[in-house]
Amino acid sequence: MIEVLIVAILVAWSALVVFKKVFPKSAFKVFLKLSQLCQAKGWNGLATWLKPAMVAGCGGGCGCSSNDAESNKKTEIQAVKWK
């Protein structure tokens, strides 16, 4: 019984991650509506947890953000020294 519960949780979590990656605009809208619904019910903690992060990057809905450019710095290629 426990195994079925663990597998069900893993499958639901995986489906959620895939939904957010494949349909970023739809996922943003769904999580924003859920956040607003929870805020209206008075569940502020859950509302802040569900609230999606605002996209500050290209604005194309691809999921990139403004801090991606900082993390994509090109590293210098160094020669391997064998001893």
N, CA, C and O atoms as a Maestro MAE file, in Angstrom:
{
 s_m_m2io_version
 :::
 2.0.0
}

f_m_ct {
 s_m_title
 :::
 protein
 m_atom[332] {
  # First column is atom index #
  i_m_mmod_type
  r_m_x_coord
  r_m_y_coord
  r_m_z_coord
  i_m_residue_number
  s_m_chain_name
  s_m_pdb_residue_name
  s_m_pdb_atom_name
  i_m_atomic_number
  :::
  1 25 0.820 -1.195 0.000 1 A "MET " " N  " 7
  2 3 0.000 0.000 0.000 1 A "MET " " CA " 6
  3 2 0.867 1.264 0.000 1 A "MET " " C  " 6
  4 15 0.579 2.224 -0.715 1 A "MET " " O  " 8
  5 25 1.912 1.253 0.796 2 A "ILE " " N  " 7
  6 3 2.803 2.400 0.867 2 A "ILE " " CA " 6
  7 2 3.509 2.614 -0.468 2 A "ILE " " C  " 6
  8 15 3.724 3.751 -0.888 2 A "ILE " " O  " 8
  9 25 3.867 1.515 -1.135 3 A "GLU " " N  " 7
  10 3 4.551 1.620 -2.420 3 A "GLU " " CA " 6
  11 2 3.683 2.339 -3.446 3 A "GLU " " C  " 6
  12 15 4.174 3.159 -4.221 3 A "GLU " " O  " 8
  13 25 2.400 2.028 -3.444 4 A "VAL " " N  " 7
  14 3 1.472 2.649 -4.385 4 A "VAL " " CA " 6
  15 2 1.374 4.145 -4.113 4 A "VAL " " C  " 6
  16 15 1.323 4.940 -5.052 4 A "VAL " " O  " 8
  17 25 1.348 4.535 -2.859 5 A "LEU " " N  " 7
  18 3 1.289 5.943 -2.500 5 A "LEU " " CA " 6
  19 2 2.559 6.677 -2.929 5 A "LEU " " C  " 6
  20 15 2.480 7.791 -3.447 5 A "LEU " " O  " 8
  21 25 3.713 6.073 -2.722 6 A "ILE " " N  " 7
  22 3 4.986 6.684 -3.122 6 A "ILE " " CA " 6
  23 2 5.062 6.838 -4.636 6 A "ILE " " C  " 6
  24 15 5.475 7.885 -5.134 6 A "ILE " " O  " 8
  25 25 4.665 5.801 -5.368 7 A "VAL " " N  " 7
  26 3 4.687 5.862 -6.832 7 A "VAL " " CA " 6
  27 2 3.702 6.916 -7.339 7 A "VAL " " C  " 6
  28 15 4.011 7.641 -8.285 7 A "VAL " " O  " 8
  29 25 2.532 7.010 -6.730 8 A "ALA " " N  " 7
  30 3 1.544 8.003 -7.139 8 A "ALA " " CA " 6
  31 2 2.067 9.422 -6.913 8 A "ALA " " C  " 6
  32 15 1.855 10.299 -7.750 8 A "ALA " " O  " 8
  33 25 2.742 9.651 -5.799 9 A "ILE " " N  " 7
  34 3 3.312 10.974 -5.517 9 A "ILE " " CA " 6
  35 2 4.404 11.304 -6.528 9 A "ILE " " C  " 6
  36 15 4.468 12.428 -7.027 9 A "ILE " " O  " 8
  37 25 5.261 10.334 -6.832 10 A "LEU " " N  " 7
  38 3 6.331 10.563 -7.808 10 A "LEU " " CA " 6
  39 2 5.790 10.844 -9.207 10 A "LEU " " C  " 6
  40 15 6.311 11.707 -9.913 10 A "LEU " " O  " 8
  41 25 4.754 10.124 -9.606 11 A "VAL " " N  " 7
  42 3 4.150 10.334 -10.923 11 A "VAL " " CA " 6
  43 2 3.484 11.712 -10.990 11 A "VAL " " C  " 6
  44 15 3.602 12.407 -11.999 11 A "VAL " " O  " 8
  45 25 2.789 12.107 -9.926 12 A "ALA " " N  " 7
  46 3 2.144 13.424 -9.904 12 A "ALA " " CA " 6
  47 2 3.191 14.532 -9.948 12 A "ALA " " C  " 6
  48 15 3.025 15.520 -10.664 12 A "ALA " " O  " 8
  49 25 4.265 14.367 -9.185 13 A "TRP " " N  " 7
  50 3 5.331 15.377 -9.180 13 A "TRP " " CA " 6
  51 2 5.989 15.477 -10.570 13 A "TRP " " C  " 6
  52 15 6.262 16.577 -11.051 13 A "TRP " " O  " 8
  53 25 6.236 14.340 -11.198 14 A "SER " " N  " 7
  54 3 6.837 14.336 -12.530 14 A "SER " " CA " 6
  55 2 5.919 14.989 -13.557 14 A "SER " " C  " 6
  56 15 6.376 15.740 -14.418 14 A "SER " " O  " 8
  57 25 4.633 14.702 -13.465 15 A "ALA " " N  " 7
  58 3 3.668 15.310 -14.386 15 A "ALA " " CA " 6
  59 2 3.623 16.824 -14.194 15 A "ALA " " C  " 6
  60 15 3.488 17.566 -15.168 15 A "ALA " " O  " 8
  61 25 3.733 17.285 -12.963 16 A "LEU " " N  " 7
  62 3 3.747 18.715 -12.686 16 A "LEU " " CA " 6
  63 2 4.991 19.382 -13.274 16 A "LEU " " C  " 6
  64 15 4.902 20.463 -13.856 16 A "LEU " " O  " 8
  65 25 6.133 18.747 -13.123 17 A "VAL " " N  " 7
  66 3 7.381 19.305 -13.667 17 A "VAL " " CA " 6
  67 2 7.325 19.356 -15.187 17 A "VAL " " C  " 6
  68 15 7.733 20.350 -15.787 17 A "VAL " " O  " 8
  69 25 6.830 18.307 -15.810 18 A "VAL " " N  " 7
  70 3 6.716 18.285 -17.271 18 A "VAL " " CA " 6
  71 2 5.717 19.336 -17.747 18 A "VAL " " C  " 6
  72 15 5.954 19.998 -18.758 18 A "VAL " " O  " 8
  73 25 4.618 19.495 -17.042 19 A "PHE " " N  " 7
  74 3 3.625 20.514 -17.397 19 A "PHE " " CA " 6
  75 2 4.251 21.904 -17.355 19 A "PHE " " C  " 6
  76 15 4.006 22.722 -18.242 19 A "PHE " " O  " 8
  77 25 5.056 22.175 -16.332 20 A "LYS " " N  " 7
  78 3 5.693 23.480 -16.213 20 A "LYS " " CA " 6
  79 2 6.752 23.706 -17.291 20 A "LYS " " C  " 6
  80 15 6.954 24.839 -17.726 20 A "LYS " " O  " 8
  81 25 7.431 22.640 -17.729 21 A "LYS " " N  " 7
  82 3 8.463 22.778 -18.758 21 A "LYS " " CA " 6
  83 2 7.879 22.874 -20.167 21 A "LYS " " C  " 6
  84 15 8.353 23.663 -20.984 21 A "LYS " " O  " 8
  85 25 6.852 22.072 -20.451 22 A "VAL " " N  " 7
  86 3 6.301 22.010 -21.805 22 A "VAL " " CA " 6
  87 2 5.326 23.155 -22.070 22 A "VAL " " C  " 6
  88 15 5.289 23.696 -23.175 22 A "VAL " " O  " 8
  89 25 4.546 23.519 -21.073 23 A "PHE " " N  " 7
  90 3 3.544 24.577 -21.231 23 A "PHE " " CA " 6
  91 2 3.792 25.691 -20.213 23 A "PHE " " C  " 6
  92 15 3.023 25.816 -19.261 23 A "PHE " " O  " 8
  93 25 4.831 26.498 -20.378 24 A "PRO " " N  " 7
  94 3 5.154 27.494 -19.346 24 A "PRO " " CA " 6
  95 2 4.097 28.583 -19.190 24 A "PRO " " C  " 6
  96 15 3.828 29.018 -18.070 24 A "PRO " " O  " 8
  97 25 3.492 29.032 -20.291 25 A "LYS " " N  " 7
  98 3 2.475 30.081 -20.189 25 A "LYS " " CA " 6
  99 2 1.215 29.560 -19.503 25 A "LYS " " C  " 6
  100 15 0.640 30.242 -18.655 25 A "LYS " " O  " 8
  101 25 0.789 28.358 -19.865 26 A "SER " " N  " 7
  102 3 -0.394 27.775 -19.245 26 A "SER " " CA " 6
  103 2 -0.142 27.479 -17.772 26 A "SER " " C  " 6
  104 15 -1.019 27.690 -16.934 26 A "SER " " O  " 8
  105 25 1.055 26.992 -17.454 27 A "ALA " " N  " 7
  106 3 1.388 26.708 -16.059 27 A "ALA " " CA " 6
  107 2 1.400 27.996 -15.245 27 A "ALA " " C  " 6
  108 15 0.943 28.015 -14.102 27 A "ALA " " O  " 8
  109 25 1.921 29.072 -15.828 28 A "PHE " " N  " 7
  110 3 1.929 30.357 -15.132 28 A "PHE " " CA " 6
  111 2 0.503 30.797 -14.810 28 A "PHE " " C  " 6
  112 15 0.215 31.228 -13.693 28 A "PHE " " O  " 8
  113 25 -0.389 30.683 -15.800 29 A "LYS " " N  " 7
  114 3 -1.781 31.094 -15.594 29 A "LYS " " CA " 6
  115 2 -2.477 30.228 -14.553 29 A "LYS " " C  " 6
  116 15 -3.215 30.741 -13.711 29 A "LYS " " O  " 8
  117 25 -2.245 28.916 -14.606 30 A "VAL " " N  " 7
  118 3 -2.897 27.993 -13.663 30 A "VAL " " CA " 6
  119 2 -2.432 28.269 -12.237 30 A "VAL " " C  " 6
  120 15 -3.249 28.351 -11.319 30 A "VAL " " O  " 8
  121 25 -1.122 28.411 -12.051 31 A "PHE " " N  " 7
  122 3 -0.605 28.632 -10.705 31 A "PHE " " CA " 6
  123 2 -0.969 30.016 -10.179 31 A "PHE " " C  " 6
  124 15 -1.132 30.192 -8.972 31 A "PHE " " O  " 8
  125 25 -1.098 31.002 -11.071 32 A "LEU " " N  " 7
  126 3 -1.538 32.328 -10.648 32 A "LEU " " CA " 6
  127 2 -2.990 32.285 -10.176 32 A "LEU " " C  " 6
  128 15 -3.335 32.888 -9.160 32 A "LEU " " O  " 8
  129 25 -3.837 31.572 -10.915 33 A "LYS " " N  " 7
  130 3 -5.251 31.447 -10.509 33 A "LYS " " CA " 6
  131 2 -5.374 30.687 -9.181 33 A "LYS " " C  " 6
  132 15 -6.161 31.065 -8.313 33 A "LYS " " O  " 8
  133 25 -4.583 29.603 -9.034 34 A "LEU " " N  " 7
  134 3 -4.614 28.862 -7.771 34 A "LEU " " CA " 6
  135 2 -4.143 29.728 -6.613 34 A "LEU " " C  " 6
  136 15 -4.698 29.659 -5.517 34 A "LEU " " O  " 8
  137 25 -3.129 30.536 -6.850 35 A "SER " " N  " 7
  138 3 -2.617 31.432 -5.826 35 A "SER " " CA " 6
  139 2 -3.666 32.478 -5.432 35 A "SER " " C  " 6
  140 15 -3.841 32.778 -4.251 35 A "SER " " O  " 8
  141 25 -4.353 33.023 -6.424 36 A "GLN " " N  " 7
  142 3 -5.389 34.011 -6.139 36 A "GLN " " CA " 6
  143 2 -6.557 33.383 -5.389 36 A "GLN " " C  " 6
  144 15 -7.137 34.013 -4.505 36 A "GLN " " O  " 8
  145 25 -6.905 32.149 -5.733 37 A "LEU " " N  " 7
  146 3 -7.979 31.445 -5.042 37 A "LEU " " CA " 6
  147 2 -7.611 31.196 -3.581 37 A "LEU " " C  " 6
  148 15 -8.432 31.395 -2.686 37 A "LEU " " O  " 8
  149 25 -6.388 30.765 -3.346 38 A "CYS " " N  " 7
  150 3 -5.937 30.524 -1.972 38 A "CYS " " CA " 6
  151 2 -5.858 31.831 -1.184 38 A "CYS " " C  " 6
  152 15 -6.146 31.850 0.013 38 A "CYS " " O  " 8
  153 25 -5.474 32.909 -1.838 39 A "GLN " " N  " 7
  154 3 -5.417 34.219 -1.183 39 A "GLN " " CA " 6
  155 2 -6.821 34.661 -0.773 39 A "GLN " " C  " 6
  156 15 -7.005 35.234 0.301 39 A "GLN " " O  " 8
  157 25 -7.817 34.394 -1.633 40 A "ALA " " N  " 7
  158 3 -9.197 34.768 -1.326 40 A "ALA " " CA " 6
  159 2 -9.749 33.952 -0.157 40 A "ALA " " C  " 6
  160 15 -10.565 34.450 0.618 40 A "ALA " " O  " 8
  161 25 -9.308 32.706 -0.031 41 A "LYS " " N  " 7
  162 3 -9.760 31.846 1.066 41 A "LYS " " CA " 6
  163 2 -9.057 32.177 2.383 41 A "LYS " " C  " 6
  164 15 -9.490 31.757 3.456 41 A "LYS " " O  " 8
  165 25 -7.954 32.945 2.280 42 A "GLY " " N  " 7
  166 3 -7.226 33.311 3.485 42 A "GLY " " CA " 6
  167 2 -6.042 32.405 3.776 42 A "GLY " " C  " 6
  168 15 -5.465 32.468 4.861 42 A "GLY " " O  " 8
  169 25 -5.680 31.570 2.828 43 A "TRP " " N  " 7
  170 3 -4.546 30.662 2.992 43 A "TRP " " CA " 6
  171 2 -3.304 31.345 2.421 43 A "TRP " " C  " 6
  172 15 -2.849 31.015 1.326 43 A "TRP " " O  " 8
  173 25 -2.771 32.285 3.166 44 A "ASN " " N  " 7
  174 3 -1.687 33.118 2.656 44 A "ASN " " CA " 6
  175 2 -0.396 32.343 2.433 44 A "ASN " " C  " 6
  176 15 0.314 32.606 1.462 44 A "ASN " " O  " 8
  177 25 -0.079 31.406 3.296 45 A "GLY " " N  " 7
  178 3 1.144 30.623 3.130 45 A "GLY " " CA " 6
  179 2 1.125 29.800 1.863 45 A "GLY " " C  " 6
  180 15 2.104 29.773 1.117 45 A "GLY " " O  " 8
  181 25 0.018 29.133 1.618 46 A "LEU " " N  " 7
  182 3 -0.125 28.331 0.405 46 A "LEU " " CA " 6
  183 2 -0.165 29.230 -0.830 46 A "LEU " " C  " 6
  184 15 0.354 28.863 -1.885 46 A "LEU " " O  " 8
  185 25 -0.777 30.404 -0.701 47 A "ALA " " N  " 7
  186 3 -0.861 31.327 -1.829 47 A "ALA " " CA " 6
  187 2 0.525 31.822 -2.237 47 A "ALA " " C  " 6
  188 15 0.820 31.912 -3.429 47 A "ALA " " O  " 8
  189 25 1.368 32.142 -1.276 48 A "THR " " N  " 7
  190 3 2.711 32.602 -1.627 48 A "THR " " CA " 6
  191 2 3.557 31.459 -2.177 48 A "THR " " C  " 6
  192 15 4.425 31.690 -3.019 48 A "THR " " O  " 8
  193 25 3.322 30.236 -1.720 49 A "TRP " " N  " 7
  194 3 4.069 29.084 -2.223 49 A "TRP " " CA " 6
  195 2 3.666 28.752 -3.658 49 A "TRP " " C  " 6
  196 15 4.506 28.338 -4.457 49 A "TRP " " O  " 8
  197 25 2.380 28.933 -3.994 50 A "LEU " " N  " 7
  198 3 1.889 28.622 -5.337 50 A "LEU " " CA " 6
  199 2 2.124 29.747 -6.334 50 A "LEU " " C  " 6
  200 15 2.111 29.514 -7.542 50 A "LEU " " O  " 8
  201 25 2.337 30.961 -5.845 51 A "LYS " " N  " 7
  202 3 2.477 32.099 -6.746 51 A "LYS " " CA " 6
  203 2 3.706 31.923 -7.629 51 A "LYS " " C  " 6
  204 15 4.812 31.732 -7.123 51 A "LYS " " O  " 8
  205 25 3.517 31.988 -8.964 52 A "PRO " " N  " 7
  206 3 4.652 31.788 -9.876 52 A "PRO " " CA " 6
  207 2 5.581 32.991 -9.867 52 A "PRO " " C  " 6
  208 15 5.170 34.120 -9.599 52 A "PRO " " O  " 8
  209 25 6.841 32.720 -10.168 53 A "ALA " " N  " 7
  210 3 7.833 33.793 -10.254 53 A "ALA " " CA " 6
  211 2 7.609 34.566 -11.546 53 A "ALA " " C  " 6
  212 15 7.306 33.983 -12.586 53 A "ALA " " O  " 8
  213 25 7.759 35.860 -11.470 54 A "MET " " N  " 7
  214 3 7.591 36.696 -12.643 54 A "MET " " CA " 6
  215 2 8.788 36.514 -13.569 54 A "MET " " C  " 6
  216 15 9.930 36.482 -13.112 54 A "MET " " O  " 8
  217 25 8.530 36.395 -14.862 55 A "VAL " " N  " 7
  218 3 9.587 36.235 -15.845 55 A "VAL " " CA " 6
  219 2 10.182 37.606 -16.117 55 A "VAL " " C  " 6
  220 15 9.470 38.539 -16.486 55 A "VAL " " O  " 8
  221 25 11.488 37.722 -15.933 56 A "ALA " " N  " 7
  222 3 12.144 39.008 -16.147 56 A "ALA " " CA " 6
  223 2 13.104 38.962 -17.324 56 A "ALA " " C  " 6
  224 15 13.820 39.931 -17.576 56 A "ALA " " O  " 8
  225 25 13.128 37.863 -18.039 57 A "GLY " " N  " 7
  226 3 14.076 37.702 -19.138 57 A "GLY " " CA " 6
  227 2 13.545 38.252 -20.434 57 A "GLY " " C  " 6
  228 15 13.178 39.424 -20.519 57 A "GLY " " O  " 8
  229 25 13.502 37.412 -21.440 58 A "CYS " " N  " 7
  230 3 13.135 37.851 -22.781 58 A "CYS " " CA " 6
  231 2 11.647 38.157 -22.907 58 A "CYS " " C  " 6
  232 15 11.256 38.873 -23.829 58 A "CYS " " O  " 8
  233 25 10.811 37.646 -22.022 59 A "GLY " " N  " 7
  234 3 9.396 37.919 -22.075 59 A "GLY " " CA " 6
  235 2 8.661 37.035 -23.063 59 A "GLY " " C  " 6
  236 15 7.473 37.238 -23.312 59 A "GLY " " O  " 8
  237 25 9.349 36.061 -23.625 60 A "GLY " " N  " 7
  238 3 8.733 35.197 -24.608 60 A "GLY " " CA " 6
  239 2 8.032 33.994 -24.004 60 A "GLY " " C  " 6
  240 15 7.475 33.175 -24.735 60 A "GLY " " O  " 8
  241 25 8.050 33.874 -22.683 61 A "GLY " " N  " 7
  242 3 7.406 32.748 -22.030 61 A "GLY " " CA " 6
  243 2 8.203 31.468 -22.117 61 A "GLY " " C  " 6
  244 15 7.662 30.382 -21.909 61 A "GLY " " O  " 8
  245 25 9.481 31.583 -22.422 62 A "CYS " " N  " 7
  246 3 10.306 30.385 -22.565 62 A "CYS " " CA " 6
  247 2 10.880 29.927 -21.237 62 A "CYS " " C  " 6
  248 15 11.485 28.857 -21.164 62 A "CYS " " O  " 8
  249 25 10.704 30.706 -20.198 63 A "GLY " " N  " 7
  250 3 11.195 30.317 -18.884 63 A "GLY " " CA " 6
  251 2 12.554 30.889 -18.546 63 A "GLY " " C  " 6
  252 15 13.067 30.657 -17.451 63 A "GLY " " O  " 8
  253 25 13.144 31.629 -19.461 64 A "CYS " " N  " 7
  254 3 14.451 32.214 -19.153 64 A "CYS " " CA " 6
  255 2 14.246 33.440 -18.268 64 A "CYS " " C  " 6
  256 15 13.202 34.092 -18.324 64 A "CYS " " O  " 8
  257 25 15.232 33.740 -17.466 65 A "SER " " N  " 7
  258 3 15.140 34.908 -16.600 65 A "SER " " CA " 6
  259 2 16.352 35.798 -16.810 65 A "SER " " C  " 6
  260 15 17.277 35.435 -17.537 65 A "SER " " O  " 8
  261 25 16.348 36.934 -16.192 66 A "SER " " N  " 7
  262 3 17.426 37.898 -16.398 66 A "SER " " CA " 6
  263 2 18.738 37.432 -15.799 66 A "SER " " C  " 6
  264 15 19.800 37.858 -16.253 66 A "SER " " O  " 8
  265 25 18.697 36.559 -14.780 67 A "ASN " " N  " 7
  266 3 19.946 36.110 -14.161 67 A "ASN " " CA " 6
  267 2 20.566 34.932 -14.899 67 A "ASN " " C  " 6
  268 15 21.629 34.465 -14.489 67 A "ASN " " O  " 8
  269 25 19.953 34.432 -15.969 68 A "ASP " " N  " 7
  270 3 20.554 33.362 -16.763 68 A "ASP " " CA " 6
  271 2 21.792 33.859 -17.494 68 A "ASP " " C  " 6
  272 15 22.752 33.107 -17.665 68 A "ASP " " O  " 8
  273 25 21.784 35.108 -17.926 69 A "ALA " " N  " 7
  274 3 22.925 35.655 -18.652 69 A "ALA " " CA " 6
  275 2 24.160 35.716 -17.756 69 A "ALA " " C  " 6
  276 15 25.285 35.554 -18.230 69 A "ALA " " O  " 8
  277 25 23.951 35.946 -16.479 70 A "GLU " " N  " 7
  278 3 25.069 36.004 -15.552 70 A "GLU " " CA " 6
  279 2 25.677 34.631 -15.325 70 A "GLU " " C  " 6
  280 15 26.892 34.512 -15.168 70 A "GLU " " O  " 8
  281 25 24.868 33.613 -15.307 71 A "SER " " N  " 7
  282 3 25.355 32.271 -15.018 71 A "SER " " CA " 6
  283 2 25.972 31.585 -16.241 71 A "SER " " C  " 6
  284 15 26.648 30.567 -16.097 71 A "SER " " O  " 8
  285 25 25.749 32.126 -17.433 72 A "ASN " " N  " 7
  286 3 26.267 31.519 -18.657 72 A "ASN " " CA " 6
  287 2 27.606 32.119 -19.083 72 A "ASN " " C  " 6
  288 15 27.891 32.208 -20.277 72 A "ASN " " O  " 8
  289 25 28.415 32.524 -18.131 73 A "LYS " " N  " 7
  290 3 29.721 33.071 -18.471 73 A "LYS " " CA " 6
  291 2 30.596 31.970 -19.042 73 A "LYS " " C  " 6
  292 15 30.611 30.844 -18.546 73 A "LYS " " O  " 8
  293 25 31.312 32.312 -20.077 74 A "LYS " " N  " 7
  294 3 32.156 31.330 -20.734 74 A "LYS " " CA " 6
  295 2 33.422 31.115 -19.904 74 A "LYS " " C  " 6
  296 15 34.117 32.070 -19.556 74 A "LYS " " O  " 8
  297 25 33.708 29.864 -19.594 75 A "THR " " N  " 7
  298 3 34.895 29.558 -18.808 75 A "THR " " CA " 6
  299 2 36.073 29.336 -19.740 75 A "THR " " C  " 6
  300 15 35.920 28.837 -20.855 75 A "THR " " O  " 8
  301 25 37.225 29.709 -19.272 76 A "GLU " " N  " 7
  302 3 38.432 29.574 -20.070 76 A "GLU " " CA " 6
  303 2 38.869 28.118 -20.105 76 A "GLU " " C  " 6
  304 15 38.904 27.452 -19.070 76 A "GLU " " O  " 8
  305 25 39.201 27.624 -21.284 77 A "ILE " " N  " 7
  306 3 39.634 26.229 -21.437 77 A "ILE " " CA " 6
  307 2 41.105 26.149 -21.036 77 A "ILE " " C  " 6
  308 15 41.948 26.897 -21.531 77 A "ILE " " O  " 8
  309 25 41.383 25.226 -20.131 78 A "GLN " " N  " 7
  310 3 42.754 25.061 -19.652 78 A "GLN " " CA " 6
  311 2 43.286 23.703 -20.079 78 A "GLN " " C  " 6
  312 15 42.542 22.727 -20.178 78 A "GLN " " O  " 8
  313 25 44.575 23.662 -20.327 79 A "ALA " " N  " 7
  314 3 45.205 22.416 -20.736 79 A "ALA " " CA " 6
  315 2 45.322 21.466 -19.536 79 A "ALA " " C  " 6
  316 15 45.501 21.900 -18.398 79 A "ALA " " O  " 8
  317 25 45.218 20.179 -19.813 80 A "VAL " " N  " 7
  318 3 45.350 19.166 -18.778 80 A "VAL " " CA " 6
  319 2 46.833 18.849 -18.623 80 A "VAL " " C  " 6
  320 15 47.526 18.579 -19.604 80 A "VAL " " O  " 8
  321 25 47.302 18.883 -17.405 81 A "LYS " " N  " 7
  322 3 48.708 18.576 -17.135 81 A "LYS " " CA " 6
  323 2 48.788 17.210 -16.475 81 A "LYS " " C  " 6
  324 15 48.286 17.022 -15.367 81 A "LYS " " O  " 8
  325 25 49.405 16.272 -17.140 82 A "TRP " " N  " 7
  326 3 49.551 14.929 -16.633 82 A "TRP " " CA " 6
  327 2 50.850 14.828 -15.849 82 A "TRP " " C  " 6
  328 15 51.868 15.392 -16.251 82 A "TRP " " O  " 8
  329 25 50.819 14.129 -14.759 83 A "LYS " " N  " 7
  330 3 52.026 13.954 -13.944 83 A "LYS " " CA " 6
  331 2 52.600 12.577 -14.123 83 A "LYS " " C  " 6
  332 15 53.619 12.249 -13.514 83 A "LYS " " O  " 8
  :::
 }
 m_bond[331] {
  # First column is bond index #
  i_m_from
  i_m_to
  i_m_order
  :::
  1 1 2 1
  2 2 3 1
  3 3 4 2
  4 3 5 1
  5 5 6 1
  6 6 7 1
  7 7 8 2
  8 7 9 1
  9 9 10 1
  10 10 11 1
  11 11 12 2
  12 11 13 1
  13 13 14 1
  14 14 15 1
  15 15 16 2
  16 15 17 1
  17 17 18 1
  18 18 19 1
  19 19 20 2
  20 19 21 1
  21 21 22 1
  22 22 23 1
  23 23 24 2
  24 23 25 1
  25 25 26 1
  26 26 27 1
  27 27 28 2
  28 27 29 1
  29 29 30 1
  30 30 31 1
  31 31 32 2
  32 31 33 1
  33 33 34 1
  34 34 35 1
  35 35 36 2
  36 35 37 1
  37 37 38 1
  38 38 39 1
  39 39 40 2
  40 39 41 1
  41 41 42 1
  42 42 43 1
  43 43 44 2
  44 43 45 1
  45 45 46 1
  46 46 47 1
  47 47 48 2
  48 47 49 1
  49 49 50 1
  50 50 51 1
  51 51 52 2
  52 51 53 1
  53 53 54 1
  54 54 55 1
  55 55 56 2
  56 55 57 1
  57 57 58 1
  58 58 59 1
  59 59 60 2
  60 59 61 1
  61 61 62 1
  62 62 63 1
  63 63 64 2
  64 63 65 1
  65 65 66 1
  66 66 67 1
  67 67 68 2
  68 67 69 1
  69 69 70 1
  70 70 71 1
  71 71 72 2
  72 71 73 1
  73 73 74 1
  74 74 75 1
  75 75 76 2
  76 75 77 1
  77 77 78 1
  78 78 79 1
  79 79 80 2
  80 79 81 1
  81 81 82 1
  82 82 83 1
  83 83 84 2
  84 83 85 1
  85 85 86 1
  86 86 87 1
  87 87 88 2
  88 87 89 1
  89 89 90 1
  90 90 91 1
  91 91 92 2
  92 91 93 1
  93 93 94 1
  94 94 95 1
  95 95 96 2
  96 95 97 1
  97 97 98 1
  98 98 99 1
  99 99 100 2
  100 99 101 1
  101 101 102 1
  102 102 103 1
  103 103 104 2
  104 103 105 1
  105 105 106 1
  106 106 107 1
  107 107 108 2
  108 107 109 1
  109 109 110 1
  110 110 111 1
  111 111 112 2
  112 111 113 1
  113 113 114 1
  114 114 115 1
  115 115 116 2
  116 115 117 1
  117 117 118 1
  118 118 119 1
  119 119 120 2
  120 119 121 1
  121 121 122 1
  122 122 123 1
  123 123 124 2
  124 123 125 1
  125 125 126 1
  126 126 127 1
  127 127 128 2
  128 127 129 1
  129 129 130 1
  130 130 131 1
  131 131 132 2
  132 131 133 1
  133 133 134 1
  134 134 135 1
  135 135 136 2
  136 135 137 1
  137 137 138 1
  138 138 139 1
  139 139 140 2
  140 139 141 1
  141 141 142 1
  142 142 143 1
  143 143 144 2
  144 143 145 1
  145 145 146 1
  146 146 147 1
  147 147 148 2
  148 147 149 1
  149 149 150 1
  150 150 151 1
  151 151 152 2
  152 151 153 1
  153 153 154 1
  154 154 155 1
  155 155 156 2
  156 155 157 1
  157 157 158 1
  158 158 159 1
  159 159 160 2
  160 159 161 1
  161 161 162 1
  162 162 163 1
  163 163 164 2
  164 163 165 1
  165 165 166 1
  166 166 167 1
  167 167 168 2
  168 167 169 1
  169 169 170 1
  170 170 171 1
  171 171 172 2
  172 171 173 1
  173 173 174 1
  174 174 175 1
  175 175 176 2
  176 175 177 1
  177 177 178 1
  178 178 179 1
  179 179 180 2
  180 179 181 1
  181 181 182 1
  182 182 183 1
  183 183 184 2
  184 183 185 1
  185 185 186 1
  186 186 187 1
  187 187 188 2
  188 187 189 1
  189 189 190 1
  190 190 191 1
  191 191 192 2
  192 191 193 1
  193 193 194 1
  194 194 195 1
  195 195 196 2
  196 195 197 1
  197 197 198 1
  198 198 199 1
  199 199 200 2
  200 199 201 1
  201 201 202 1
  202 202 203 1
  203 203 204 2
  204 203 205 1
  205 205 206 1
  206 206 207 1
  207 207 208 2
  208 207 209 1
  209 209 210 1
  210 210 211 1
  211 211 212 2
  212 211 213 1
  213 213 214 1
  214 214 215 1
  215 215 216 2
  216 215 217 1
  217 217 218 1
  218 218 219 1
  219 219 220 2
  220 219 221 1
  221 221 222 1
  222 222 223 1
  223 223 224 2
  224 223 225 1
  225 225 226 1
  226 226 227 1
  227 227 228 2
  228 227 229 1
  229 229 230 1
  230 230 231 1
  231 231 232 2
  232 231 233 1
  233 233 234 1
  234 234 235 1
  235 235 236 2
  236 235 237 1
  237 237 238 1
  238 238 239 1
  239 239 240 2
  240 239 241 1
  241 241 242 1
  242 242 243 1
  243 243 244 2
  244 243 245 1
  245 245 246 1
  246 246 247 1
  247 247 248 2
  248 247 249 1
  249 249 250 1
  250 250 251 1
  251 251 252 2
  252 251 253 1
  253 253 254 1
  254 254 255 1
  255 255 256 2
  256 255 257 1
  257 257 258 1
  258 258 259 1
  259 259 260 2
  260 259 261 1
  261 261 262 1
  262 262 263 1
  263 263 264 2
  264 263 265 1
  265 265 266 1
  266 266 267 1
  267 267 268 2
  268 267 269 1
  269 269 270 1
  270 270 271 1
  271 271 272 2
  272 271 273 1
  273 273 274 1
  274 274 275 1
  275 275 276 2
  276 275 277 1
  277 277 278 1
  278 278 279 1
  279 279 280 2
  280 279 281 1
  281 281 282 1
  282 282 283 1
  283 283 284 2
  284 283 285 1
  285 285 286 1
  286 286 287 1
  287 287 288 2
  288 287 289 1
  289 289 290 1
  290 290 291 1
  291 291 292 2
  292 291 293 1
  293 293 294 1
  294 294 295 1
  295 295 296 2
  296 295 297 1
  297 297 298 1
  298 298 299 1
  299 299 300 2
  300 299 301 1
  301 301 302 1
  302 302 303 1
  303 303 304 2
  304 303 305 1
  305 305 306 1
  306 306 307 1
  307 307 308 2
  308 307 309 1
  309 309 310 1
  310 310 311 1
  311 311 312 2
  312 311 313 1
  313 313 314 1
  314 314 315 1
  315 315 316 2
  316 315 317 1
  317 317 318 1
  318 318 319 1
  319 319 320 2
  320 319 321 1
  321 321 322 1
  322 322 323 1
  323 323 324 2
  324 323 325 1
  325 325 326 1
  326 326 327 1
  327 327 328 2
  328 327 329 1
  329 329 330 1
  330 330 331 1
  331 331 332 2
  :::
 }
}
